[in-house]
Amino acid sequence: MMRLDGESVAVIGLGASGAAAARLALVKGGEVYVSDSSTNASTTARGADLRAAGAAVELGGHDLDRLARAGLVVVSPGIPPEAPVLRALAERRVRWISEPELAFRFYSGPLIAVTGTNGKTTTTLMVAHLLEAAGIRAAAGGNVGGGLAPAASELALLPAPPDWYVLEMSSFQLAGIESFRPDIGVVTNLSPDHLDRYADVASYFADKARLFDNADASSRWVLPAGDEAVARLAGDAAGSRYHFGGETDAGSQAFVADAVVTLRIATVVESVLPVGDLPLLGRHNVDNALAAALAARLAGAGVEGIAKGLRSARPLPHRLEPVAERGGVLWVNDSKATNVAATRSALASLDRPVVILLGGKDKGEDFRALGPALRGRVRHAIAFGAAGPRIADELHGSSPFELMGSDFSEVVARASSLAEPGDLVLLSPACSSYDMFESYEHRGRRFAELAREVS
């Protein structure tokens, strides 16, 4: 698809991705109607910009008849399936697509798509970074958020198409695909998440599995070695499978051998760089680096370029990000850890005694799964925020524990008083941020500010 001349396009939701979809549709000649139930300042500002560009914009509600008449309906990922507007459209048998599905229809080059529960932003941006370091033009975007990369639709408007598009794809975005097909698909890992939006884990996994819907013989899949959940997700999808992590004798194509990041494509074994040269904190980032290196190699990057890119990679904000160190205490912002698996992974990656901050808005997970990760590793845990009481109750006995309220400055001050030289104070909340903060980024920035004040 190259144009939408005269086609009626409706976009539901005026967040960053919805606005990007509307702009793309306008540029491609569509007659665009955008609606959002919100009337807050950011939504109003985006609406004004789109009106000036030629879109019809409705705030504070939705014209269902107009939506139903549209030839193409695009839904922002922030709109949950049970939203009244989507239920009403479903009753009218109106189909809709996600914003990356729209963008994909206008891409003019090969695509790497990255999904999974944790590590997908780090892996997405690292793949693009490695390709660039190897002299291959790459454009990253999608579900990355946080201002780190644009929406998928913005990449479709680049004046010069890249050699490779690299997209992070959430389950919400994959739920609305039709023709979306990556040339290289990456799954970082799988664990329960978003149970505040999905009825059960199976429903969440089913949306992730849509990554494989349009696979063909030329598809290439980068998957974690020995991960049975991911293997079930891929099923019998067409294409070639390449694995990262695990044991070298288990058929993995990206692994650590004798403390060296190593690639093995077909029968060719290539040493990339010593694992100690990776600048990212945490053992789970070794897996992210292996996945990214393997995907970049399959996309044509040379080993020297991959090594150069890995050496120059930097931690992303709010993902095991060191933010302060004083008196022998290291403060680490892992605010992006909004589920139990992410926090468990963070703890497994660290080799210092930990004072951990857990809490926020409950997403419906069982916090008892954190118990084994806390025992023997966490010297003291502080539960805070709306989910604090349940966390303290379900993890009672896992480590020295105390429950605090929703004054975040008091929480951080208490962590400071508990920390001893050699300790690591870790914000890895295992919850979303919406009880006390606008976003996980807001929470992470505030933690970093307070850490620098008290450290």
N, C-alpha and C positions, 0 to 999 in steps of 0.2 A: 504494500500500500504506500502510495506516495502523496495522495491528496484526499481531502474530505469535501471537496467542493460541493456546497449546497446541502450537505448532510446535516441533519439535526442531531446535535450531541448534547446530552445532559450530564452534568457532573454534580454528584452529591457529596458535599463536604468541602469546605474551603480552608483546609489546612494546607501545609506546604505542598503535599503531593497533589491534592485536588486543584490548587491554583496552577500548578505546573501542567497538569493534564488539560486544563481549560486553555492555557496559553498555547500549548501545542496544537490543540484542536482549532483554535483561532488562526494560527499561522498556516495551518494546512487547509484553510478554507471552510471550516465547519461553521454552522450556525449554532452558537453555544449558549446554553442556559445553565446557570449554576445556582444551586440552592444550599442553604445551611440553616439549621435551626438556631444557631448562635447569632448574637449581635454584639459580641465583645469587640474590643478595640482592634485587635489584630485581624479578626474576620472582616470587620467593617473596612479596614484599610485595604485588605486584599480585594474585597468586593469593589471598592472604588477604582482600583487599578484595572480590574477586568472590565468594568463598565466603560472606562475610558478607551479600552482596547477593542470594544465592540460586543462584549458579551452581555446578555440579559442576566441580571443578578437578583436573587431573592434571598433576603435574610430574615431570620425569625420563623421560618417555616418552609414548606415544600408544596408546590403545585403538582399534585399527583397526576392529574390529567396530562399536564405538559410533559412530565417525566415519562409517562406511559406512551406518549406519542413519539418520543425521540427514537431515531434510528439506532442510536448507540448510547448506552448509559454506563457511566464510569463512576465507581464508588471508591471513596477514600478509605484507606485501611482503618482509620479511627472510628468508622461507623460500624457498630457491632451488628451481627446478623439478626438479632432480635429487636433492633431499632424499629419503631412503628413504620417509618417510611419504607424500609426494606420488606417488612411483613406485608404491607399494603401492595407493594409492587409484586411480590411473590404470589399474592392472591390473584393478581391480574395476569400472572404468567409472564411477567416482564423479566428478561434476562439482563444481567449486568456483568461488566468486566472490571478488573482492577486497573489501577493507573499504570503499573509496569507492563501489563498486557497491551494497553494502548501504545505505550512508548515502543515496545518491541516491534510493532507493526511498521514503524518508521526507521528502524535501525538498518544500517547499510554495511554491517560488518559482523564478524563472529562475536559470540557472547559467552562469557563465563558467569555462571550464576552460583551464588553461595547461600546455603541455608543451613539450618541446624538450630539447636537450642541456645548454645553458648559459643562465644568465640567467632561468630560470623562477621561482625564488624571488623575486628582485628584482621581476620583472614582476608576479607574482601579488600581492605585498603592495602594489606601487605602484598596481595597478588598484583594489584596495580602498580605498587611501588617497585616490585621485583621486575615487572615487565619494563617499566620506564628505565630502571637501572641497566637493563640489558639492551636498551636502545629501541624498544618496541613501544609505540604510542598507545597508551591505555587511558580510558576514562572510567572512573569509578562513580557509582551512585546507587540509588535505590533506597533501601530501608536504613541506611547508615545513620542519618539524623545528626542532631547536635551541631549542625553547621559544618560537619566534616566532609560532606559530599552532597551533591544535589540530588533531587528526585530523578527517577528514571526518565521522565519526559523531558527534562532539561538536556539530557545527553542527546536526545533525538534532534535538538535544535543547534547542536554544535556546528560552526561554519565548516570545519574540516572533520570528517568522520575519523575516529581513532582506528588503530589496527585491531584493537580488542575493546569491547565494552565489558565492564565488570560490575555486576549488580549483586547487592545483598537483597535477599528475598525473605520476607517474613511469612509465617503461615497465613496471615490475613491477606497478604498480597497473592500468594499462591492459590488461595481459595477462589479467586476470580480470574483465572487464566483460561484461555481457549486454545490459542495457537502457540503460546510461549514455549520456546524450545532452546535450551542452552546447548552450545557446541561442547562445552565442558561444564559439568555440574559438580558442585562440591557440597558434601554434607559433613559438617564439623563433628556433630554428636547429636544424641537425642536423650531427652529426659522430660519429665512432666513440667509443664509451664502453662501459663494463661488459663488456669482452671477457674478463674473468675469470669472468663468469656466462653470457654468450651464446657460442654456438659460432662465430658470425661476425657481421659488421656487419648483414647482411641480416636476421638474426633479431631483432636489437635494433630496427632500423627497422620491422620488421613489427609489433612490439608498440606502437611509437609510432603507427603508422598506424591502430590500433584506435580512436583518438579519433574517426575519421570513420565508424565502423561503422554508427551509427544516424542518420546525417544525413538530413534531409528538406529540403523546399523552403524552410522558414523558418530553417534553420541559417545562421549567419554565421561566416565564417572569417577570422581576422587572421593574415596570413602574411608572411614577409620577401620583399621585392621581389627578383626576379632569382635566387632560390635554387632551383636546379633540383631539388635533392634533396628539398626540402620540397614543391615542386610535384608531384613523382612520388609523394610520400607521400600527398598529398591526392587524387591521381588524378582520377577523375570523380565524386567525392562530391557529393551534392546540396547546394544552398545557394548563398549569395552570397560572393564572395571580396573581401577588402579587404587592401591591401598597405601595408607600412611600410618606410621606408628607401629606398635606391636613388635613382634620378634622378626629378626632378619630372615629366619628360616621358615617363616609362615607365609611367604609369598608377598611380603610388603615391598612396595616400590619406593618408599621414602621412609627412612629409619635412621636411628643413631647407632653407629657401629664403632666401637673403640673411641667413644666420645667425639665422633665426627658425624655431622649431618651428611647423609649418604643417599644418593638416588640410584635406582636400578631400573632402567627402562629396557625391556627385552632382556638381553644378556649383558648389556653394558653397565658396569658399576662405576659411578662417578662420586668422588669425594668433594663435598662442597665447602665446608669450613668446620673448625672445631665448635662443638656446641657451646663451649664457654665463651665464644665470641658473640653469641646472640645477646643483644643489649636489653631484652625484655625480661621483666621479673616474672618468675613463676614457671614451674615445670609444664603447666598446661599450655604455655605459650610455645614450648618446643613443638607440641603437636600442631598448633596453629602455623608455625613456621614450616613444618614438614608438609602440611596440606598446601600451603601457599607455594612453596618451592616446587612441589610436584605439579600443581596446576600451571605454574609459569613455564616449567620445562615442557609440558605437553603443548603449551601455546607457542613454543619456539624459542624461549629464552635460553641463552647459553649458561653454562655452569658459572663462568666468571661473573657474568652479570647478576646471577642469582646470589652468589656469595657477596658481591658488592652491596646489593640491596638488603640482604639480611644483616650485614654489619651496620648499615646506616638506618635500620628501622628504629623507631622511637615509640615509647609507650603512648597509647591513646589516652585522652582525658577520661578519668573515672573508671579505668580498667586496670587494677593493680598499679596505680600511678603513685609513685613516691612523691609526697608533697612537702615534707619537712623532716628534719633530723636534728636532734639536739640532745645532749646528755646521754648519748648511747641509745636513744629511743627513735625508731623509724616510724613515721606516720604514713599510711598507705590508703589512698582513696580508691575503693572498689565499689563505688555507688551504683555502677551498672549491674552489679550482681543483684538482680531483682527476683531471683528464684533460688530455691534450696540447692539445686545442682550447681549453680554458679558459685555460691558461697562454699559449698563442699569442695569444689575444684580449687578455689583460691586457697583454702586452708591446706589442702594436700600439696600445694605448690610451695609452701613456705617452710623454712627451716629454723625459725626463731620462735621463742615463746610469744604467744599472741594475747593481746587484750582486744576483744572483738565487740563491735557495736552491731546489734541485730534489731531490726524493727522497721516499721512503716505501715503501709496499708496491706492488709492480708489479701493474698491471692488464692487462698483456698488450699494450699499445699499442707502436707503433714510435716511439721517441723521436727518430729522425732527422727526423721531420716538424717538430720544433722548431728545427732548424738555421737555416733562413732567418730566423726571428723573432729569433734570438740575434745573428746577424751584424750588426755596425754599431750595435747597440742595447745589448747587454749588455757591460759593461766587464770583468766577472768573474763566473763561475758556480761555484757550489759544489754538488757532488752528495753526498748523504748517505743514510743508511739502507739498507734491504735492496735497494732498486733502484739505489742509488748507482753500483755498478760498471758496470751495463749502461748507465745514463745517460751516465757518463763515456766509456764506450767508443763508444757510438753518436753522441755529440755532439763527439767529439774533433775539434778544428780549427775548431769553430764560433765559439769565443770562448776567451779565457784561462780555463782550467778546472782545478779541483782536486777530488780525491776525499777525503772525510772519512768518519768512521764514524757511530755512532749516539748520540754524546753531543751532544745538541742545544744545550746551553749552549756547548760548544766551537765548534759550527757558527756560532752567532750571534755569538760573540766574534770569530771569524775574519772574518765579514762586516763587523763593525764596524771591524776593523783595515784592511780593504781599502777601505772607503768614503771618498770624498773630498767636500769641500763641493760641493754641487750634485747629488750622486748620490741615487739612490733605492734603498734596500735592500728587496727584494721577496721575500716568502715566497709563491711560487706553484708548488707542488711537482709538479704534473702526475701525482700519485700519491695513492692513498688513504693513510690515516694508521696503519693497523692494525699496522704493524711496531713502532712506538714509542709510540703514543698510543691512547687509547680511542676517539677520534673526531677528525674534522677540527676540531671546535670546541675540543677539548682542546689540539690542536696549535697552533691559532691563539691561544688564551689564553696558552699558554706562550711563544710567540713575542713576543706583546705585552709580557708581563712582562719577558722578557730584553731586549727592545729598549729599554724604559724604564730598565733598569738600566745598560746600556752606552752609551746615547746621551747 
